Amino acid sequence: MKISTSYGLLVALGLAVGLAGCNSAMQAFKKGVRQYEQGEYNLAIDNLQKAAGGKGITDQARLNYLLAESYRLSNRFPQAAPFYQKALEAGTKETDARLYYAYALKSSGRYAEALQELDKYIASRPTGKVNLEKARREAETLRAIDMISQKKIAFQPKNIGNLNSPGSEYAPVVRGDELIITSSRKEKVYKNNGLPMTGIYRIKLGQKPDETGNNPQLFSPAIFREDANEGTPAFSKDGKTMVFARGNNGKRKGGLDVDLYISRFVDNNWSEPRRLPISDSTAWDGSPAFSADGKTLYFGSNRAGSVGGIDLYRTNMDASGRFSRPVNMGRDINTPGDEMFPYVAEDGKLYFASDGHPGLGKLDIFVATRSQGVISVENLGVPVNSPFDDFGLFMIDRNKGFFASNRDGGKGDDDIYFFDDSQTTPETPTVVAENPPGANAPKRVRYFLAGTVSENGTPAAPLDSAKVRILDDATGTPIAEVVTEKPGTFGKYPLQEGKDYTILVERPGYLTKREQFTMQGRSIPPIFLKKAETDTTFEVPVLLDKVALNKTFVLENIYYDLDKYNIRPDAAEELDKLVTILKDNPTLKIELSSHTDVRAPDAYNIRLSQNRAKSAVDYIVSKGISADRLVAKGYGETQLIVQNARTEDEHQRNRRTEFKILGY
């Protein structure tokens, strides 16, 4: 049968339109992927949405996962939930998609569904230890969410509608008779979230703080950069020294360029800001706050050595204005999640925002107190906290204050709220949870340590006759000495809250092993305690490596700057672990070897790897290890783990530092 010319033209036209639609969707998808990789999440969302509405995109799992991630990474968790769901339904291979889906569900108040997803994630046995610990803690929180929700304060925060805008206002601070805020009011748009970049603004406080007007002025021309986000100011006790955060160029690779800056009020003007030396150029440093006496600065950072994502650090300021080396505030405060926006009240209590402690939403506000050397952290409860982000608390006095939230019913993205619990009246809606008899009685928790000793291998074979000593790190004295029995077990031994311990294990024919164990951050939150007395035992597995000549061990996280061989601080931290192994095994003789990838000439790689191996050996010798126990050897690219490596992860596996047993 012959097809008419006009019909053939219609078919051809239809095919052309279909192909054009496919090409258009694919172009939008590729553009969206590029923007996502550059950290331009708001632009990526627009193009990925266009691609989703077109035809020809076969990888729906990746498309929806990138959409979900773009919403998450621009802090729009509730909007991410449906796209994580679609990505999972399409069979995404992204390991942590279900974890982030659970967080997105939680931020929408869908607690039961979030718990289901977390249980599935934990059951999948993910290899990432930090995220697995986050998931387990979050699952515990969701199982106790009703108890957390019952803590309610008898006042209602009030949105400062005259001050807030359709953009973002947060980090309120009172200085004299002015309210200082961080607000997205600049002309340049931050491509991460599509909002104007943030700056620091001031406004006169009204007689009623909740009625403060809507005409904030630029805080100071000296503290204004159009092409950067600036905000979260902290003031010294006399109000003449200010520390604030500045950074973010909108590129994903530049997401770590947020640093702390300092400015001083001299001759009635703020000085040109200068970057504080305590800032880490490879990390995000922000949300500073001074202590009540102005001598200590607290801030958030995700620098190397942090417990989780963003941790709280503290540094002391001396009389000349110099800051000491920052110190991590420990696992009682910091979690595998994020801790930020610290604030120290006049009574010395530390308030901060966290998504790692048991809470109702993404960020909740907590208060930390210390009693007899033990730190306890408590959720402030409803209505300060909600399923959304609640953060940036500042107290005017013991009863009044401000905080920020992106909860429903606000005027913009993040809004500033005012609260006053001294003005609670019978007309104020008040719901206070009733406690059952004995609920306020002190509850006691007894903590114990037990464990197993096994040979490192698959499967791990239990080892009897291994000598185990548990040492109190503060004193170096053993709290227990025991020899493992036939199943390779030891314990249980009582522990004290807040203390650090070392488990030292020895057995002939095996490398002596030190396993660190801390009670910091392991105390059970009071909200979870139901009985008058609770016993908790921590099971610690210790794996011993059998001594064998020419056996090789890879040293993790030994990195060097490009084309250099000096020992960086993060590499020194890992080499210190090898120093400990050599001290614990005084007859051990090793070869320390360095390997490169293939992205340079052979001769150059041999020379570079030899220099790197020698610098590592020199460092170890400087720590008191005899040089005749060490041999430095650079192999260049002659012993690749991944042949024909293509991805950066594969190249990194080839760029490794190892030690090999030469004698014992």
PyMOL commands that set and color helices and strands:
alter all, ss='L'
color gray80, all
select helices_A, chain A and resi 5-37+41-52+60-73+77-89+97-107+111-123+129-143+145-149+209-211+252-254+526-528+569-584+602-622+627-629+648-654
alter helices_A, ss='H'
color red, helices_A
select strands_A, chain A and resi 158-159+169-175+178-189+196-204+217-218+229-235+241-247+259-266+269-270+274-275+285-290+296-301+311-316+327-328+339-344+350-354+364-371+374-379+390-395+400-405+415-420+444-455+461-462+467-472+478-483+489-495+500-506+513-518+533-544+552-555+589-595+630-636+657-663
alter strands_A, ss='S'
color yellow, strands_A
deselect
rebuild
show_as cartoon
